[in-house]
Amino acid sequence: MKVRKLVCKAFSQKRASKRREVCVDESYCVPKNMKVNMKMIINVKKKKILKKKIDTERGSITVFAALVFFMIIVLILTCLEAARVKVAALQTQRALTTSLDATMTQYYRPLYNNYHVFFMDQGLPRTDEKRKIEKYLKEYLNENMSTKAWESQDGTQEICGMQLVTPQIKRVKVDSAVRAVDADGSIFYDAVLQYMKYEATANLILKSKEHFQLMKDCEVTAQVTKKATVANEKLGELGKDVLRVIHAVEGLEYTSKGLKKTRSGDLVCGSFFAKKLCMGAATQSKVGVENGKVWQATHRHYYDIEADLTSIKNACEELEREAEKKEAQEAEMQRLQAQGQEVPPPAETPYPFLKKIQEVNQSQNTLLSYVNQAIVCNNNALYYIQNLDNKKGEAKQTIREYGQMLEGKRGEITEQSFENLQESKTALDQDVNTIETIIGMRGQITQNQAVLEELKNEIAQGLGEDKSQYINKKNKIHSLIEKLKREYKLENLKFSYGRISQEDPSNPVKKIEQLGNGMLSLVVPPGQQISKKHIANADYYLQAYRSNQVSVAEANTRGYVTGENTKGLLQSVKDVFGGENRLKRLLNNGTGTILYQSYVQNYFTNFVATGEEVQNTATSLLQTGNLQAGNGNAGNENRSSRQGNRQENQTASASTSVQNPVNLTKNTGQGEEVIEENLEHALDYEMEYILCGKNTDKKNLQQIVDRLLLIRTVTNMAYLFSDKNKMKQAYMTAVAIVGFTGLEALVRITQFAILAAWAYGESLVDIATLLQGEKIPLIKNSSNFMLQYQDLLTISRGTIQVKARQLAQKNAVVKMQYTDFLHIFMLFETVPEKSYRTMDLIEQNMKKNESAYFSFKDCIYALNVKCKYLVPKKFIAIPFMDQFGCTEEGWEGNCQQSYSY
């Protein structure tokens, strides 16, 4: 210390000499020219004493300052540790996402190559499957989270920098997996849409608009025609009561097909009817029959009750006279006896009172039986007239609603169709007037009934054996005869019969019924065999996962036509299209529906599309770059064992099988080379299966043909409604069948049935043309409507096939082919129906061609993975931190990630 002071003093003096300073002390110097006084010396001394005190005393700090310093340090370290943990969590989350991305590249390559959908199938039971996926994930995570190293010049691996964030993976668990069959088939549906949204074209959307318009036109026609049919059926129900009234009053026998006739063509009349009892000889004017054919059938059945009553009256008068003679004879005998004179013997042949009385009573009994039958018939007539009166109001309301709908839809149907339907509306109004006229007969029938009741009461009493009884009976019979002449009127019960055919007309409905149930044999092209392929578990996934799903209704067009249930035919149009709810869903998701339909049309076969046509479609897509095989990992350990069973599980391909439209690729080491591979199909008519879900090709094709018949029958009926000549032909036939009633409603119902049969026959020609692979006009006209009325009466398979070939040559503004109609039907299928049935087909095909163990139940579309990781402690290791998630090893954390194709 002394040495240091001396050195410092020396250095200060040296500096002072150089600066020309005067040193007062070794620690204080002033310039030479500065005046030094006592005050300055004192200050220098004080500073010297203070400095000496500071140098000699020990330093100290307060406890509070220490705590503040400690908290600041802890805060800094805590922030650093929290940042480390947060960064570790983000790093683990990113690594998990990357690992899932790598894991999901192990999609099933054959499925993608053939159908371009991504699904992962490990070919293992679900427990082992999860373990395998977890193993892959953990390996990928460890690789992604490993610390990057750099290689030094001497070849050693050295870690770069300080390892502040090194999370360790403790556990990886597959929490859940979304399968292809989940969510009512929407998973598979979405997978298809993800691919097809890049394949859609504007032409497809424009064509779909045409299909929407066809559906709309068909439904409008069906709505209006159905309303017309409902109105006609309401009056038709009344017409049945009218027929019952005619039968009760007039006596004509009838069936559901028309008037009952004998083999010679004469009408059949019943034994008893209300107008059977006639006062005097029956004439057409007296009994109120204006139609000659009706008169010819009934004139032999009338009974003249006036003659019987007159006979009874004359018998009573004769008995009265004979009774007077007898009384005179008895009085004369009594007088002679009283005078004691000889009484002459009685006459040898006295008048036979008892025999005459028996004859009169027998005549009364015979007449009584006729009167009783007439009373019963009158009661029946009154009952049916009351039914007419009760139902008339409802029928009027239905006709009014029909008129309102017809006016509202006027702009949506052709003008000619509107005129024809308007005529039917006018005819219905006239029918109501006819029914009201029949209801007006109730008063006369009631009056006739009262007179007959009085007559019945009188002739039910015996004649007796007294003169007064003869006189009383004679007077009453005379009074009844006069009353019958005055009040019993038959000419007021006059029915306005329509035209009655002189011969039994040929009913086209019967001709359609005679075709039988084998519709396929009529429309399938000659020489083409229907596939006999079948699958064991049809509609498996739909039944297993959507057991409450209501499928599109099956069509039964022929049943409606032959059953003359036009309303059922038109209602079935809405059922096949799925009703209003499906139409709303279609409009809300039209784009997705069209894309899925395009996928089905490109990747699945149908009756008309050949393997070559489908292959050309796929090839053209491939050439444009829109269809390429993926690069999925097909090298799973278990895949080889599954594919090893391919040969032993394949069966011989049928001669009608077609090629799959997808081209495969293989890696040749010098790039990818396109190859073609033919797949064996479980069913040949795959699009038909997606629509119908039956277990055989034949059943699926039958259902499609029935649906085509339904939609074409309705559209063909729409044309027939606009053709006056064809409407007239059908009307004349209907008049010949049921025109005798004079009710236009029954005639119109029969006319509609004939038109439906005609449209059905034309539809058979349409379907035959479609199945030949040709196109048909969207809307028919007089030049391309093939079946004439006479053709309908002799329709057969030969007629249908000849007309089909002729129809294919006809020109039209808009023409449609078989697949276009399949497109329409597909639009109205629900997502579960389409998705699950598509999976049925793909699974069956993959089992035949790739592995017998393939199943969509095991195909994974999305994964949800949970991961537990550990971050070692670095900057903080305070014991009580375990309350915040820190263990002895470090910080534990959890993260999860969902991933899908």
Disulfide bonds with the S-S distance in Angstrom:
Cys23-Cys29 2.42
